[in-house]
């Protein structure tokens, strides 16, 4: 069975993985007859109260919180190598831009968690597909922009698109239910909740993204 890594960044849209996007990704992978390998970095992050979208002052572990979505079946990303995987996908949520990297605060000047960057680079060197959803394409751009100049989408947000292009990556506008594929570099991206107003809209784009990732494997 083909294995697709799913990199989580916590549990909740404002400080971790967007839960709908993560679950829809896992469902789409399963429907394609592949095995999802969930992983996350064992680093701390600032907790946000999702009722009021305000930081609480509490700190939690990205890996521990991500385990909620993975039903406990999760690995520390530092232990995962590209050789174990056939592809990798990053669901969105602000955790992708706050916990896996700091694009949310630094834009194109973002630094990336070393283990996350290492795995993305390993996948690129091996020519294995990389999928990214919602805001997560900013992470791919931050790691691969200068060397590979991948084509990605976050939908239509001009400010975010401009920061992506400053990394050396290219941005293409895309409607919520579609995806953008860089066939040369095997990078597949979809806007999901960067544009979605209904879960069904996010689901359609994510399903197409996962199908394309599988096609490229």
Backbone as a chain_set.jsonl record, in Angstrom:
{"seq": "XXXXXXXXXXXXXXXXXXXXXXXXXXXXXXXXXXXXXXXXXXXXXXXXXXXXXXXXXXXXXXXXXXXXXXXXXXXXXXXXXXXXXXXXXXXXXXXXXXXXXXXXXXXXXXXXXXXXXXXXXXXXXXXXXXXXXXXXXXXXXXXXXXXXXXXXXXXXXXXXXXXXXXXXXXXXXXXXXXXXXXXXXXXXXXXXXXXXXXXXXXXXXXXXXXXXXXXXX", "coords": {"N": [[0.835, -1.198, 0.0], [0.554, 2.19, -0.885], [2.137, 4.945, 0.784], [1.251, 7.972, 2.261], [2.451, 10.82, 3.668], [1.088, 12.871, 6.22], [1.296, 15.967, 7.386], [0.792, 17.435, 10.381], [-0.117, 20.3, 12.418], [-0.948, 20.893, 14.954], [-4.11, 21.331, 16.626], [-6.753, 22.756, 15.539], [-8.08, 25.611, 13.913], [-7.034, 28.242, 14.417], [-4.627, 28.022, 15.777], [-3.36, 25.723, 14.992], [-3.627, 22.737, 13.011], [-6.197, 23.011, 10.545], [-9.103, 21.521, 11.294], [-11.22, 20.384, 9.749], [-10.007, 20.361, 7.208], [-7.817, 18.666, 7.675], [-9.076, 16.213, 8.373], [-10.621, 15.747, 6.072], [-8.564, 15.414, 4.254], [-7.36, 13.048, 5.223], [-9.5, 11.295, 4.818], [-9.789, 11.405, 2.01], [-7.329, 10.319, 1.228], [-7.562, 7.704, 2.21], [-9.724, 6.816, 0.673], [-8.5, 6.654, -1.755], [-7.143, 4.364, -1.537], [-4.766, 4.389, -0.181], [-2.309, 4.62, 2.48], [-2.345, 6.762, 5.233], [0.205, 8.498, 6.855], [0.561, 9.971, 9.706], [2.126, 12.842, 11.123], [4.031, 15.144, 13.145], [5.849, 17.985, 14.417], [7.639, 17.896, 17.534], [7.24, 20.344, 19.192], [6.7, 23.382, 21.082], [3.78, 25.553, 21.284], [1.809, 28.591, 21.206], [-1.321, 28.722, 22.704], [-4.563, 29.315, 21.353], [-7.693, 30.644, 22.21], [-10.484, 29.381, 20.808], [-13.048, 30.319, 20.816], [-13.023, 33.068, 21.024], [-10.897, 33.82, 19.504], [-8.333, 34.514, 20.611], [-5.15, 34.632, 22.141], [-4.327, 32.574, 24.934], [-2.241, 32.486, 26.687], [-1.316, 30.112, 27.464], [0.806, 27.261, 26.875], [1.268, 24.574, 24.618], [2.015, 21.268, 23.25], [2.767, 20.752, 19.862], [2.902, 18.204, 18.7], [1.514, 16.58, 20.573], [-1.047, 17.768, 20.57], [-1.728, 17.425, 17.878], [-1.998, 14.709, 17.811], [-4.571, 14.275, 18.621], [-6.175, 14.579, 16.334], [-5.137, 12.537, 14.792], [-5.93, 10.322, 16.138], [-4.179, 9.305, 17.995], [-2.342, 7.847, 16.556], [0.446, 8.671, 15.522], [3.556, 10.198, 14.498], [6.723, 11.567, 15.511], [7.986, 14.072, 13.528], [10.707, 14.317, 13.127], [11.692, 11.793, 13.063], [10.949, 10.708, 10.68], [11.623, 9.773, 7.351], [12.049, 10.645, 3.891], [12.327, 8.411, 2.301], [10.595, 6.564, 3.321], [8.12, 7.264, 2.439], [5.623, 7.796, -0.14], [4.496, 10.096, -0.969], [3.655, 13.41, 0.257], [1.528, 15.447, 2.28], [0.317, 18.613, 3.311], [-2.044, 19.761, 5.401], [-4.007, 22.801, 5.929], [-4.65, 25.614, 8.088], [-3.781, 27.925, 10.683], [-1.638, 26.985, 12.114], [0.119, 25.82, 10.314], [1.433, 27.993, 9.282], [2.384, 29.187, 11.526], [3.394, 27.374, 13.431], [4.786, 25.356, 12.066], [6.334, 26.899, 10.511], [7.258, 30.407, 10.409], [5.795, 32.062, 8.739], [3.417, 33.432, 9.012], [3.978, 35.667, 10.565], [6.318, 36.698, 9.496], [6.296, 36.554, 6.744], [7.711, 36.404, 3.518], [10.27, 36.256, 4.533], [10.343, 34.16, 6.216], [11.344, 31.64, 8.581], [11.779, 28.103, 8.797], [10.69, 25.213, 10.578], [13.318, 23.04, 11.329], [13.195, 20.188, 10.936], [10.867, 19.896, 9.464], [11.522, 21.374, 7.171], [13.707, 19.857, 6.285], [12.467, 17.403, 5.599], [10.697, 18.194, 3.55], [12.563, 19.057, 1.624], [13.915, 16.647, 1.177], [11.862, 15.153, -0.014], [11.47, 16.626, -2.354], [13.968, 16.369, -3.635], [13.917, 13.64, -4.081], [11.966, 13.52, -5.952], [9.31, 13.139, -5.279], [5.764, 13.506, -4.826], [4.352, 16.533, -3.456], [1.811, 17.804, -1.565], [-0.204, 20.625, -0.706], [-2.385, 22.524, 1.306], [-4.787, 25.177, 1.594], [-3.396, 27.638, 3.589], [-0.97, 26.396, 3.729], [0.644, 26.145, 1.355], [2.382, 28.333, 1.533], [4.358, 27.491, 3.219], [5.641, 25.518, 1.714], [6.598, 27.165, -0.321], [8.379, 28.747, 1.157], [10.385, 26.93, 1.747], [11.166, 25.751, -0.711], [11.227, 27.75, -2.6], [13.473, 29.396, -3.548], [15.246, 27.568, -4.758], [13.704, 25.826, -6.404], [11.515, 27.211, -7.414], [8.621, 26.668, -7.305], [5.249, 26.304, -8.604], [2.379, 27.464, -7.064], [-0.78, 27.746, -5.233], [-2.811, 29.856, -3.167], [-5.272, 30.572, -3.47], [-6.91, 33.511, -3.918], [-5.921, 35.685, -2.499], [-4.277, 38.64, -2.547], [-2.188, 39.831, -1.04], [-0.946, 37.706, 0.385], [-0.201, 36.15, -1.79], [1.683, 37.83, -2.973], [3.751, 37.789, -1.075], [4.451, 35.113, -1.233], [5.547, 35.048, -3.815], [7.808, 36.551, -3.422], [9.508, 34.752, -2.254], [10.541, 33.366, -4.322], [8.997, 31.445, -5.388], [6.141, 30.748, -7.535], [2.893, 32.153, -7.994], [-0.471, 31.207, -8.625], [-3.753, 32.205, -9.315], [-6.738, 30.616, -8.094], [-9.867, 28.933, -8.048], [-12.009, 27.874, -5.314], [-12.858, 25.167, -5.445], [-11.048, 23.895, -7.032], [-7.67, 23.023, -8.102], [-4.114, 23.613, -8.247], [-1.487, 22.439, -10.205], [1.938, 21.809, -10.286], [3.515, 20.211, -12.462], [6.134, 19.63, -13.148], [7.644, 19.861, -10.789], [6.143, 18.351, -9.139], [4.24, 19.386, -7.306], [1.258, 20.021, -5.654], [-1.508, 22.051, -5.052], [-4.26, 23.575, -3.237], [-6.952, 25.879, -2.54], [-8.911, 25.577, -0.41], [-10.018, 26.448, 2.825], [-9.026, 29.026, 2.58], [-10.647, 30.229, 0.85], [-13.089, 28.899, 0.994], [-16.537, 28.784, 1.914], [-18.19, 26.9, 2.732], [-18.125, 23.57, 4.015], [-18.355, 21.623, 2.087], [-17.32, 22.805, -0.201], [-14.606, 23.068, 0.421], [-14.052, 20.359, 0.675], [-14.345, 19.36, -1.937], [-12.222, 20.548, -3.392], [-10.021, 19.585, -1.91], [-10.262, 16.807, -2.224], [-9.786, 16.579, -4.981], [-7.171, 17.535, -5.054], [-5.776, 15.585, -3.544], [-6.255, 13.334, -5.154], [-4.785, 14.084, -7.413], [-2.194, 14.187, -6.348], [-1.841, 11.457, -5.79], [-1.96, 10.496, -8.402], [0.418, 11.502, -9.4], [2.323, 10.038, -8.099]], "CA": [[0.0, 0.0, 0.0], [1.306, 3.442, -0.943], [2.077, 5.716, 2.018], [1.261, 9.421, 2.103], [2.634, 11.528, 4.924], [0.201, 14.008, 6.494], [1.994, 16.744, 8.408], [-0.145, 18.217, 11.18], [0.532, 21.434, 13.101], [-1.742, 21.174, 16.133], [-5.509, 20.915, 16.504], [-7.632, 23.922, 15.577], [-7.745, 26.51, 12.813], [-6.323, 29.467, 14.775], [-3.288, 27.769, 16.324], [-2.89, 24.406, 14.586], [-4.219, 22.271, 11.761], [-7.624, 23.199, 10.343], [-9.549, 20.149, 11.52], [-11.953, 19.905, 8.577], [-9.043, 20.079, 6.142], [-7.03, 17.489, 8.044], [-9.91, 15.015, 8.294], [-10.95, 15.536, 4.663], [-7.345, 14.878, 3.633], [-7.238, 11.648, 5.639], [-10.565, 10.558, 4.151], [-9.462, 11.307, 0.589], [-6.211, 9.379, 1.11], [-8.104, 6.367, 2.419], [-10.562, 6.479, -0.486], [-7.601, 6.348, -2.865], [-6.494, 3.092, -1.247], [-3.425, 4.644, 0.351], [-2.184, 4.721, 3.94], [-1.89, 8.054, 5.757], [1.195, 8.447, 7.935], [0.466, 11.276, 10.368], [3.337, 13.249, 11.831], [4.074, 16.536, 13.573], [7.045, 18.257, 15.217], [7.454, 17.945, 18.989], [7.621, 21.696, 19.625], [5.638, 24.079, 21.784], [3.111, 26.647, 20.593], [0.904, 29.407, 22.02], [-2.706, 28.297, 22.53], [-5.574, 30.331, 21.069], [-9.081, 30.341, 22.561], [-11.195, 29.412, 19.534], [-14.319, 31.039, 20.957], [-12.815, 34.516, 20.866], [-9.703, 33.996, 18.677], [-7.368, 35.291, 21.387], [-4.198, 33.768, 22.839], [-4.646, 32.385, 26.349], [-1.021, 32.507, 27.488], [-0.953, 28.716, 27.696], [1.649, 26.614, 25.878], [1.049, 23.142, 24.447], [2.875, 20.586, 22.291], [2.19, 20.523, 18.537], [2.768, 16.761, 18.497], [0.456, 16.067, 21.454], [-2.339, 18.248, 20.09], [-1.983, 16.786, 16.584], [-2.39, 13.319, 18.074], [-6.034, 14.242, 18.735], [-6.719, 14.363, 15.0], [-4.632, 11.251, 14.298], [-6.409, 9.266, 17.049], [-3.02, 8.771, 18.7], [-1.422, 7.157, 15.639], [1.223, 9.778, 14.968], [4.996, 10.105, 14.709], [7.516, 12.792, 15.542], [8.475, 14.248, 12.166], [12.161, 14.183, 13.059], [12.011, 10.377, 12.867], [10.418, 10.289, 9.392], [12.464, 10.031, 6.188], [11.339, 10.61, 2.611], [12.403, 7.059, 1.762], [9.462, 5.794, 3.845], [6.868, 7.811, 1.924], [5.429, 7.939, -1.58], [4.079, 11.486, -1.143], [3.403, 14.085, 1.529], [0.514, 16.489, 2.17], [0.216, 19.53, 4.44], [-3.309, 20.497, 5.59], [-3.812, 24.178, 6.355], [-4.795, 26.069, 9.46], [-2.703, 28.865, 10.97], [-0.481, 26.264, 12.631], [1.071, 25.592, 9.226], [2.188, 29.231, 9.079], [2.84, 29.68, 12.83], [4.099, 26.339, 14.184], [5.721, 24.665, 11.179], [7.215, 27.986, 10.099], [6.725, 31.669, 10.943], [5.331, 32.864, 7.615], [2.305, 34.275, 9.469], [4.496, 36.92, 11.108], [7.491, 37.193, 8.769], [6.106, 36.504, 5.305], [8.752, 35.794, 2.682], [11.499, 36.092, 5.318], [10.05, 33.116, 7.198], [12.196, 30.485, 8.846], [10.974, 26.879, 8.836], [11.147, 24.177, 11.494], [14.373, 22.3, 10.621], [12.787, 18.843, 10.537], [9.88, 20.066, 8.398], [12.271, 21.782, 5.982], [14.508, 18.72, 5.845], [11.628, 16.405, 4.94], [10.237, 18.767, 2.279], [13.69, 19.017, 0.693], [14.138, 15.244, 0.825], [10.808, 14.753, -0.951], [11.737, 17.314, -3.617], [15.146, 15.737, -4.242], [13.514, 12.303, -4.504], [10.95, 13.629, -6.989], [8.047, 12.616, -4.758], [4.766, 14.583, -4.785], [4.087, 17.325, -2.254], [0.529, 18.491, -1.598], [-0.367, 21.63, 0.344], [-3.774, 22.966, 1.331], [-5.101, 26.416, 2.288], [-2.24, 28.496, 3.795], [0.243, 25.571, 3.75], [1.58, 26.392, 0.259], [3.398, 29.305, 1.939], [5.426, 26.691, 3.807], [6.373, 24.926, 0.587], [7.307, 28.266, -0.971], [9.479, 29.172, 2.02], [11.455, 25.928, 1.701], [11.603, 25.397, -2.067], [11.119, 28.882, -3.509], [14.714, 29.855, -4.168], [15.899, 26.526, -5.566], [12.828, 25.151, -7.358], [10.499, 28.134, -7.921], [7.405, 25.903, -7.592], [3.983, 26.995, -8.841], [1.427, 27.117, -6.007], [-1.909, 28.655, -5.053], [-3.539, 29.963, -1.897], [-6.57, 31.115, -3.856], [-6.922, 34.826, -4.573], [-5.467, 36.751, -1.605], [-3.163, 39.307, -3.213], [-1.084, 40.063, -0.118], [-0.248, 36.446, 0.62], [0.399, 35.768, -3.069], [2.87, 38.663, -3.173], [4.805, 37.273, -0.2], [4.878, 33.841, -1.822], [6.408, 35.303, -4.971], [9.085, 37.07, -2.92], [10.363, 33.609, -1.904], [11.026, 32.761, -5.556], [7.921, 30.599, -5.897], [5.17, 31.419, -8.394], [1.522, 31.981, -7.517], [-1.549, 31.231, -9.616], [-5.092, 32.284, -8.738], [-7.451, 29.35, -8.241], [-11.138, 28.876, -7.318], [-11.98, 27.027, -4.127], [-13.087, 23.744, -5.702], [-10.052, 23.4, -7.97], [-6.306, 22.894, -7.587], [-3.042, 23.973, -9.175], [-0.432, 21.422, -10.195], [3.238, 22.031, -10.9], [3.855, 18.839, -12.854], [7.589, 19.473, -13.174], [8.162, 19.677, -9.431], [5.188, 17.488, -8.442], [3.631, 20.121, -6.201], [-0.176, 20.188, -5.889], [-2.049, 22.929, -4.009], [-5.673, 23.935, -3.367], [-7.235, 26.951, -1.572], [-9.722, 25.155, 0.738], [-10.633, 27.51, 3.629], [-8.626, 30.384, 2.194], [-11.792, 30.746, 0.101], [-14.326, 28.141, 1.215], [-17.566, 29.25, 2.844], [-18.909, 25.685, 3.13], [-17.224, 22.432, 4.091], [-18.422, 20.878, 0.827], [-16.406, 23.454, -1.14], [-13.262, 22.639, 0.806], [-13.945, 18.919, 0.416], [-14.176, 19.111, -3.369], [-10.86, 20.896, -3.768], [-9.074, 18.69, -1.249], [-10.347, 15.502, -2.872], [-9.094, 16.692, -6.266], [-5.745, 17.683, -4.742], [-5.252, 14.27, -3.145], [-6.261, 12.491, -6.351], [-3.666, 14.474, -8.273], [-0.987, 13.731, -5.661], [-1.762, 10.009, -6.027], [-1.681, 10.333, -9.831], [1.812, 11.86, -9.631], [3.233, 9.146, -7.387]], "C": [[0.873, 1.253, 0.0], [1.091, 4.258, 0.329], [2.202, 7.213, 1.733], [1.394, 10.07, 3.477], [1.651, 12.682, 5.038], [0.814, 14.773, 7.666], [1.003, 17.675, 9.099], [0.604, 19.271, 11.995], [-0.185, 21.832, 14.379], [-3.177, 20.766, 15.878], [-6.431, 22.119, 16.661], [-7.164, 24.993, 14.615], [-6.861, 27.684, 13.221], [-4.91, 29.233, 15.313], [-2.715, 26.412, 15.921], [-3.423, 24.029, 13.227], [-5.705, 22.602, 11.719], [-8.238, 21.796, 10.339], [-10.336, 19.593, 10.343], [-10.976, 19.502, 7.471], [-8.231, 18.83, 6.436], [-7.843, 16.207, 7.879], [-10.292, 14.715, 6.843], [-9.756, 14.983, 3.894], [-7.181, 13.398, 3.962], [-8.282, 10.775, 4.946], [-10.246, 10.347, 2.673], [-8.322, 10.321, 0.349], [-6.718, 7.947, 1.231], [-8.934, 5.919, 1.214], [-9.73, 6.173, -1.726], [-6.827, 5.049, -2.637], [-5.076, 3.232, -0.74], [-3.469, 4.717, 1.879], [-1.664, 6.095, 4.322], [-0.917, 7.822, 6.909], [1.225, 9.829, 8.578], [1.728, 11.576, 11.15], [3.216, 14.727, 12.203], [5.367, 16.755, 14.348], [6.714, 18.339, 16.705], [7.977, 19.282, 19.504], [6.433, 22.347, 20.321], [5.001, 25.162, 20.934], [2.171, 27.367, 21.558], [-0.54, 29.052, 21.687], [-3.625, 29.494, 22.282], [-6.951, 29.82, 21.49], [-9.915, 30.489, 21.294], [-12.587, 30.048, 19.623], [-14.165, 32.518, 20.652], [-11.599, 34.849, 20.004], [-8.679, 34.897, 19.355], [-6.451, 34.335, 22.14], [-4.49, 33.74, 24.335], [-3.429, 32.537, 27.258], [-0.523, 31.115, 27.795], [-0.064, 28.21, 26.562], [1.317, 25.123, 25.838], [2.008, 22.593, 23.401], [2.145, 20.379, 20.967], [1.942, 19.04, 18.315], [1.616, 16.184, 19.323], [-0.919, 16.498, 20.967], [-2.708, 17.616, 18.746], [-2.441, 15.35, 16.739], [-3.896, 13.182, 18.254], [-6.674, 13.936, 17.378], [-6.354, 12.975, 14.48], [-5.084, 10.072, 15.155], [-5.231, 8.545, 17.71], [-1.99, 8.105, 17.807], [-0.604, 8.19, 14.878], [2.69, 9.621, 15.322], [5.613, 11.492, 14.815], [8.165, 12.93, 14.173], [9.987, 14.076, 12.05], [12.594, 12.742, 12.814], [11.606, 9.869, 11.485], [11.359, 10.702, 8.262], [11.638, 9.925, 4.908], [11.316, 9.215, 2.014], [11.23, 6.189, 2.214], [8.152, 6.147, 3.164], [6.837, 7.811, 0.399], [5.001, 9.356, -1.943], [3.878, 12.092, 0.234], [2.393, 15.203, 1.293], [0.465, 17.299, 3.468], [-1.174, 20.156, 4.474], [-3.004, 21.915, 6.072], [-4.182, 24.417, 7.805], [-3.6, 26.944, 9.786], [-1.472, 28.184, 11.564], [0.564, 26.003, 11.57], [1.971, 26.799, 9.023], [2.712, 29.831, 10.383], [3.721, 28.671, 13.559], [5.099, 25.56, 13.345], [6.73, 25.641, 10.59], [6.646, 29.264, 10.699], [6.317, 32.623, 9.819], [4.233, 33.834, 8.053], [2.792, 35.626, 9.968], [5.615, 37.53, 10.271], [7.368, 37.139, 7.255], [7.249, 35.806, 4.592], [10.065, 35.566, 3.419], [11.375, 34.96, 6.335], [11.174, 32.1, 7.341], [11.285, 29.286, 9.069], [11.561, 25.91, 9.858], [12.149, 23.277, 10.762], [13.955, 20.915, 10.142], [11.74, 18.886, 9.428], [10.587, 20.422, 7.1], [13.07, 20.616, 5.422], [13.669, 17.709, 5.082], [11.092, 16.918, 3.604], [11.353, 18.703, 1.237], [13.991, 17.592, 0.251], [13.118, 14.766, -0.204], [11.065, 15.373, -2.325], [12.907, 16.663, -4.359], [14.79, 14.358, -4.804], [12.466, 12.324, -5.611], [9.612, 13.05, -6.575], [7.044, 13.756, -4.566], [4.6, 15.231, -3.411], [2.754, 18.035, -2.451], [0.452, 19.498, -0.468], [-1.722, 22.31, 0.185], [-3.891, 24.289, 2.089], [-3.866, 27.317, 2.387], [-0.924, 27.727, 3.705], [1.154, 25.74, 2.535], [2.643, 27.443, 0.583], [4.611, 28.593, 2.537], [6.291, 26.074, 2.718], [7.191, 25.988, -0.13], [8.527, 28.691, -0.165], [10.669, 28.216, 1.94], [12.035, 25.766, 0.293], [11.676, 26.572, -3.034], [12.389, 29.234, -4.249], [15.295, 28.828, -5.138], [15.02, 25.988, -6.684], [11.806, 26.076, -8.017], [9.193, 27.406, -8.263], [6.198, 26.804, -7.826], [2.979, 26.521, -7.799], [0.233, 28.065, -6.034], [-2.35, 28.694, -3.6], [-4.919, 30.547, -2.178], [-6.437, 32.447, -4.559], [-6.395, 35.961, -3.7], [-4.186, 37.391, -2.136], [-1.954, 39.492, -2.301], [-0.264, 38.814, 0.129], [0.458, 35.988, -0.649], [1.683, 36.549, -3.318], [4.036, 38.181, -2.315], [5.338, 35.943, -0.719], [5.864, 34.091, -2.959], [7.751, 35.905, -4.564], [10.045, 35.946, -2.545], [11.029, 33.009, -3.131], [10.014, 31.807, -6.161], [6.991, 31.426, -6.775], [3.769, 31.151, -7.865], [0.535, 32.073, -8.669], [-2.888, 31.291, -8.901], [-5.851, 30.997, -9.032], [-8.763, 29.412, -7.476], [-11.114, 27.774, -6.26], [-12.097, 25.541, -4.427], [-12.074, 23.131, -6.667], [-8.675, 23.323, -7.309], [-5.341, 23.361, -8.663], [-1.957, 22.909, -9.058], [0.805, 21.944, -10.914], [3.762, 20.646, -11.243], [5.36, 18.599, -12.83], [8.138, 19.145, -11.791], [7.249, 18.82, -8.561], [4.656, 18.139, -7.16], [2.175, 20.401, -6.555], [-0.767, 20.994, -4.733], [-3.506, 23.28, -4.298], [-6.044, 24.924, -2.269], [-7.975, 26.537, -0.304], [-10.257, 26.372, 1.507], [-9.99, 28.89, 3.475], [-9.776, 31.061, 1.452], [-13.116, 30.105, 0.488], [-15.254, 28.813, 2.22], [-18.41, 28.081, 3.337], [-17.917, 24.524, 3.127], [-17.22, 21.64, 2.797], [-17.499, 21.487, -0.225], [-14.967, 23.042, -0.852], [-13.039, 21.178, 0.448], [-13.672, 18.636, -1.055], [-12.745, 19.403, -3.814], [-9.831, 19.955, -3.174], [-9.08, 17.312, -1.894], [-9.61, 15.515, -4.211], [-7.578, 16.798, -6.069], [-5.124, 16.331, -4.404], [-5.211, 13.316, -4.336], [-5.094, 12.806, -7.27], [-2.328, 14.058, -7.668], [-0.775, 12.234, -5.922], [-1.384, 9.733, -7.479], [-0.194, 10.571, -10.12], [2.802, 10.907, -8.96], [3.868, 8.127, -8.339]], "O": [[1.813, 1.363, 0.786], [-0.006, 4.265, 0.888], [3.13, 7.658, 1.058], [0.54, 9.884, 4.343], [1.408, 13.392, 4.063], [0.844, 14.282, 8.794], [0.449, 18.583, 8.48], [1.806, 19.15, 12.231], [-0.056, 22.965, 14.843], [-3.439, 19.939, 15.004], [-6.84, 22.461, 17.771], [-5.965, 25.254, 14.515], [-6.004, 28.091, 12.436], [-4.087, 30.148, 15.306], [-1.688, 25.994, 16.457], [-3.649, 24.893, 12.38], [-6.398, 22.49, 12.731], [-7.921, 20.981, 9.473], [-10.14, 18.436, 9.971], [-11.106, 18.433, 6.875], [-7.985, 18.023, 5.54], [-7.357, 15.228, 7.313], [-10.288, 13.555, 6.43], [-9.924, 14.173, 2.983], [-6.896, 12.589, 3.078], [-7.987, 9.652, 4.537], [-10.41, 9.246, 2.147], [-8.346, 9.571, -0.627], [-6.343, 7.08, 0.441], [-8.848, 4.766, 0.793], [-10.205, 5.505, -2.645], [-5.967, 4.679, -3.437], [-4.274, 2.305, -0.855], [-4.535, 4.857, 2.479], [-0.649, 6.545, 3.79], [-1.191, 7.044, 7.822], [1.847, 10.751, 8.05], [2.326, 10.689, 11.76], [2.4, 15.459, 11.642], [5.928, 15.799, 14.884], [5.636, 18.798, 17.084], [9.015, 19.347, 20.162], [5.294, 21.908, 20.162], [5.605, 25.639, 19.973], [1.788, 26.821, 22.592], [-0.936, 29.077, 20.522], [-3.487, 30.542, 22.912], [-7.327, 28.694, 21.164], [-10.045, 31.591, 20.761], [-13.226, 30.285, 18.598], [-15.064, 33.145, 20.092], [-11.294, 36.022, 19.792], [-8.216, 35.887, 18.788], [-6.912, 33.346, 22.711], [-4.855, 34.756, 24.926], [-3.576, 32.699, 28.469], [0.573, 30.948, 28.329], [-0.169, 28.676, 25.427], [1.113, 24.49, 26.874], [2.725, 23.348, 22.744], [1.019, 19.881, 20.955], [0.892, 18.656, 17.801], [0.832, 15.383, 18.815], [-1.853, 15.696, 20.947], [-3.876, 17.308, 18.507], [-3.181, 14.831, 15.904], [-4.445, 12.097, 18.064], [-7.601, 13.131, 17.289], [-7.156, 12.32, 13.813], [-4.662, 8.94, 14.919], [-5.28, 7.339, 17.951], [-0.877, 7.825, 18.251], [-0.919, 8.537, 13.739], [3.033, 8.989, 16.321], [5.086, 12.465, 14.275], [8.825, 12.002, 13.706], [10.489, 13.725, 10.983], [13.728, 12.492, 12.406], [11.886, 8.719, 11.147], [11.834, 11.837, 8.221], [10.646, 9.197, 4.857], [10.38, 8.868, 1.292], [10.907, 5.194, 1.566], [7.172, 5.414, 3.292], [7.875, 7.823, -0.262], [5.13, 9.77, -3.096], [3.921, 11.395, 1.248], [2.396, 15.835, 0.236], [0.558, 16.751, 4.567], [-1.465, 21.016, 3.642], [-1.908, 22.203, 6.553], [-4.045, 23.53, 8.647], [-2.518, 26.741, 9.236], [-0.378, 28.746, 11.524], [1.758, 25.966, 11.866], [3.132, 26.657, 8.639], [3.399, 30.853, 10.367], [4.681, 29.052, 14.229], [6.144, 25.148, 13.848], [7.839, 25.258, 10.216], [5.653, 29.214, 11.425], [6.475, 33.838, 9.936], [4.134, 34.938, 7.518], [2.095, 36.629, 9.813], [5.842, 38.739, 10.325], [8.249, 37.631, 6.549], [7.701, 34.743, 5.017], [10.889, 34.766, 2.976], [12.22, 34.826, 7.22], [11.856, 31.748, 6.378], [10.139, 29.447, 9.487], [12.78, 25.798, 9.988], [11.846, 22.798, 9.67], [14.328, 20.51, 9.041], [11.722, 18.02, 8.554], [10.295, 19.848, 6.051], [13.104, 20.413, 4.208], [14.093, 17.207, 4.041], [11.037, 16.167, 2.63], [11.107, 18.331, 0.089], [14.289, 17.353, -0.92], [13.465, 14.059, -1.15], [10.893, 14.708, -3.346], [12.836, 16.437, -5.567], [15.288, 13.956, -5.856], [12.111, 11.277, -6.152], [8.866, 12.533, -7.406], [7.435, 14.859, -4.183], [4.691, 14.581, -2.37], [2.591, 18.791, -3.409], [0.983, 19.257, 0.615], [-2.147, 22.629, -0.925], [-3.203, 24.51, 3.085], [-3.334, 27.724, 1.354], [0.137, 28.344, 3.613], [2.355, 25.498, 2.659], [3.707, 27.443, -0.036], [5.746, 29.04, 2.378], [7.519, 26.105, 2.793], [8.339, 25.749, -0.504], [9.586, 28.964, -0.73], [11.82, 28.637, 2.053], [13.25, 25.657, 0.127], [12.135, 26.415, -4.166], [12.373, 29.356, -5.474], [15.778, 29.184, -6.212], [15.505, 25.72, -7.783], [11.282, 25.747, -9.081], [8.707, 27.514, -9.389], [6.133, 27.922, -7.314], [2.749, 25.32, -7.659], [0.231, 29.058, -6.761], [-2.274, 27.692, -2.89], [-5.638, 30.959, -1.267], [-5.913, 32.517, -5.671], [-6.423, 37.112, -4.134], [-3.134, 36.752, -2.169], [-0.816, 39.328, -2.741], [0.966, 38.852, 0.09], [1.585, 35.495, -0.594], [2.662, 35.994, -3.817], [5.179, 38.166, -2.772], [6.538, 35.68, -0.651], [6.894, 33.424, -3.054], [8.731, 35.775, -5.298], [11.259, 36.151, -2.519], [11.975, 32.231, -3.006], [10.15, 31.403, -7.316], [7.045, 32.656, -6.763], [3.484, 30.068, -7.353], [0.68, 32.901, -9.569], [-3.134, 30.513, -7.979], [-5.649, 30.364, -10.068], [-8.779, 29.902, -6.346], [-10.292, 26.86, -6.318], [-11.493, 24.727, -3.728], [-12.223, 21.98, -7.075], [-8.542, 23.534, -6.103], [-5.702, 23.489, -9.833], [-1.559, 22.528, -7.958], [0.713, 22.46, -12.028], [4.382, 19.986, -10.409], [5.812, 17.495, -12.529], [8.986, 18.265, -11.639], [7.541, 18.586, -7.388], [4.629, 17.529, -6.092], [1.883, 20.947, -7.619], [-0.552, 20.659, -3.568], [-3.936, 23.285, -5.452], [-5.51, 24.83, -1.164], [-7.706, 27.079, 0.768], [-10.886, 27.243, 0.907], [-10.376, 29.827, 4.174], [-9.879, 32.287, 1.421], [-14.167, 30.723, 0.319], [-14.812, 29.34, 3.241], [-19.237, 28.234, 4.237], [-16.979, 24.503, 2.329], [-16.203, 21.047, 2.437], [-16.952, 20.763, -1.057], [-14.208, 22.71, -1.763], [-11.966, 20.804, -0.026], [-12.86, 17.771, -1.383], [-12.132, 18.606, -4.524], [-8.877, 19.567, -3.848], [-8.023, 16.712, -2.09], [-8.892, 14.569, -4.537], [-6.804, 16.219, -6.831], [-4.064, 15.981, -4.924], [-4.243, 12.575, -4.507], [-4.484, 11.901, -7.841], [-1.428, 13.626, -8.389], [0.334, 11.803, -6.237], [-0.581, 8.842, -7.757], [0.383, 9.914, -10.987], [4.001, 10.972, -9.234], [4.665, 7.293, -7.909]]}, "num_chains": 1, "name": "protein.A"}
